[in-house]
Amino acid sequence: MGTKTTFESAVIGGIEVKNRIVRSATFEAAGKKGNVGDHMLEMHTNLAEGDVGLIITGYVGFSKSDNHAHNAVVLSADSSMENLKALTDSVHKNGSKIIPQINHTGSQLFAAPTGPVYGPSDIADHISRIKSTPFTIDQIKDVVVEFGDAALIAKNAGFDGIQIHAAHGYLLSKFLSPAFNKRTDEYGGSPVNRARFIVEILKEVKARCGADFPVWIKMNGSDFHPTDEGLLIDDALVVAKELAENGIDAIEISGGTFTGTYSPCRPKKHEAYHLDFATKLIEEVSVPVVLVGGFRSIDAIEKIISETKVEAVSMSRPLIREPGLVKRWKDGDRENAACMACNGCFNPAGTQCIFELGEEEKAVQKEIMKFMNSMTKE
Ligand SMILES: Cc1cc2nc3c(=O)[nH]c(=O)nc-3n(C[C@H](O)[C@H](O)[C@H](O)COP(=O)(O)O)c2cc1C
């Protein structure tokens, strides 16, 4: 301890980065027919020019069994390699690294589905209110293979690894949650069983892309389910150990769902609100830990990097408002991030800070902001 600094180059979870600040996955709502749209390319180019060490893309789809949002990027046989390479090249040109966050949305849908909605069990999602059809074991195996296909596409397109999205209430998060996973087969019950789907995905990606291809995961320390029936920290630690034993390269620790007691994107200023989970993980699991949630000051980031074993911190909303924030701090302007954590950045027409908009567009985005902030206590 005490030997790490924020703006040094380092190898974290198998990825060589120029500093320890990561852009946490942030859905850009800027996919065009499954490919990377112009707004997304521009966002990532700006982040790389702004010296973010590692960029994690907003979640991208991969499975035929999913109901992809109309504005999502999807890694599939239809993906344009040229389009994906334009993204990775643009980021690499500026010395940053980039990995896609691969996700199955399951029943946590913000728009009407176009096909069947799958999940671990037939429990209704709190946002879509849709009761998912439980996956058969054969379907789980198919999704594992599809995940491997997507990871290979990512590797061939020049991404520096991948991140599995197992946080915030989407499919894999629901498999981990006792509130949504009521299965009685080997994919339900104990925390090890609930983690089995993810472990199989991890093994498949390593088998297809090579043991040294970095595979990160974002997971919840707690779901903050309203009745506490969701994933809790003790089970999360068992899951993390299981992942560590099977070769996960880094764990980004988050918490909450959009309808839990706490949102993953708390709409008030709190610095480092998942630090307790990171501390517990570090005590019990020997895998690099990346901490997300509420970072707004370089002082807090530097303190955590130098005084704890957290390997990197990650941010989402501050980098929507100021893509050049990391460079600004590095160059000596240590003013706090301008982001107010209001959640006025969600917009299906393209994620952007509400403060960049004209009055008319602002009014629309304000309604979305109110909706996003209405479902959780904080
Ligand atoms: C507009 C928006 C989109 C997001 N999309 C994703 C996503 O695709 N995947 C994910 O894991 N988290 C997503 N998040 C959550 C963030 O990655 C992050 O965990 C959360 O905002 C807390 O970090 P912050 O305080 O730095 O914003 C999103 C957040 C926002 C505001």
The ligand as an SDF file (V2000), in Angstrom:
LIG
                    3D

 31 33  0  0  0  0  0  0  0  0999 V2000
  -26.7020    7.5560  -18.9020 C   0  0  0  0  0  0  0  0  0  0  0  0
  -26.1400    6.3920  -18.1390 C   0  0  0  0  0  0  0  0  0  0  0  0
  -26.0040    5.1610  -18.7460 C   0  0  0  0  0  0  0  0  0  0  0  0
  -25.4530    4.0800  -18.0370 C   0  0  0  0  0  0  0  0  0  0  0  0
  -25.2630    2.8890  -18.6830 N   0  0  0  0  0  0  0  0  0  0  0  0
  -24.6470    1.8660  -18.0490 C   0  0  0  0  0  0  0  0  0  0  0  0
  -24.3180    0.6760  -18.7380 C   0  0  0  0  0  0  0  0  0  0  0  0
  -24.5490    0.5370  -19.9450 O   0  0  0  0  0  0  0  0  0  0  0  0
  -23.7360   -0.3170  -18.0390 N   0  0  0  0  0  0  0  0  0  0  0  0
  -23.4160   -0.1750  -16.7080 C   0  0  0  0  0  0  0  0  0  0  0  0
  -22.8600   -1.0980  -16.1180 O   0  0  0  0  0  0  0  0  0  0  0  0
  -23.6910    0.9390  -16.0350 N   0  0  0  0  0  0  0  0  0  0  0  0
  -24.2800    1.9720  -16.6660 C   0  0  0  0  0  0  0  0  0  0  0  0
  -24.5000    3.1450  -16.0040 N   0  0  0  0  0  0  0  0  0  0  0  0
  -24.0640    3.2740  -14.5840 C   0  0  0  0  0  0  0  0  0  0  0  0
  -22.6500    3.8510  -14.4970 C   0  0  0  0  0  0  0  0  0  0  0  0
  -21.6850    3.0740  -15.1520 O   0  0  0  0  0  0  0  0  0  0  0  0
  -22.1750    4.0160  -13.0330 C   0  0  0  0  0  0  0  0  0  0  0  0
  -22.1200    2.7400  -12.4440 O   0  0  0  0  0  0  0  0  0  0  0  0
  -23.0570    4.9450  -12.2050 C   0  0  0  0  0  0  0  0  0  0  0  0
  -23.5140    6.0480  -12.9710 O   0  0  0  0  0  0  0  0  0  0  0  0
  -22.3040    5.5190  -10.9800 C   0  0  0  0  0  0  0  0  0  0  0  0
  -21.1230    6.1700  -11.3710 O   0  0  0  0  0  0  0  0  0  0  0  0
  -21.0070    7.7830  -11.4940 P   0  0  0  0  0  0  0  0  0  0  0  0
  -21.3720    8.3560  -10.1530 O   0  0  0  0  0  0  0  0  0  0  0  0
  -19.5640    8.0220  -11.8470 O   0  0  0  0  0  0  0  0  0  0  0  0
  -21.9270    8.2180  -12.5440 O   0  0  0  0  0  0  0  0  0  0  0  0
  -25.0470    4.2420  -16.6740 C   0  0  0  0  0  0  0  0  0  0  0  0
  -25.1990    5.4990  -16.0700 C   0  0  0  0  0  0  0  0  0  0  0  0
  -25.7330    6.5580  -16.7790 C   0  0  0  0  0  0  0  0  0  0  0  0
  -25.8410    7.8930  -16.0890 C   0  0  0  0  0  0  0  0  0  0  0  0
  1  2  1  0
  2  3  1  0
  2 30  2  0
  3  4  2  0
  4  5  1  0
  4 28  1  0
  5  6  2  0
  6  7  1  0
  6 13  1  0
  7  8  2  0
  7  9  1  0
  9 10  1  0
 10 11  2  0
 10 12  1  0
 12 13  2  0
 13 14  1  0
 14 15  1  0
 14 28  1  0
 15 16  1  0
 16 17  1  0
 16 18  1  0
 18 19  1  0
 18 20  1  0
 20 21  1  0
 20 22  1  0
 22 23  1  0
 23 24  1  0
 24 25  2  0
 24 26  1  0
 24 27  1  0
 28 29  2  0
 29 30  1  0
 30 31  1  0
M  END
$$$$
